[in-house]
Amino acid sequence: MVIGFATCCVGFALLALPYISVVILMPIYVYFRLLGVNFMRQCGIDFDFLALKGPPKPDQV
């Protein structure tokens, strides 16, 4: 009975490893994904992809 319980718990732990690794590594993935966007913001307002842009004003058309 102990061997059966130990193997089931090990099986569930092995199934949970991919989910745990994604949760732990998600901040790293997001950081490197946004690194290029933040670098482009340094080039000027035209390259600021994170800014909220409204409709163009009549004098800018």
Secondary structure, DSSP 8 states (H G I E B T S, - for coil): -HHHHHHHHHHHHHHHHHHHHHHHHHHHHHHHHHHHHHHHHTT-GGG-TTS---S--GGG-
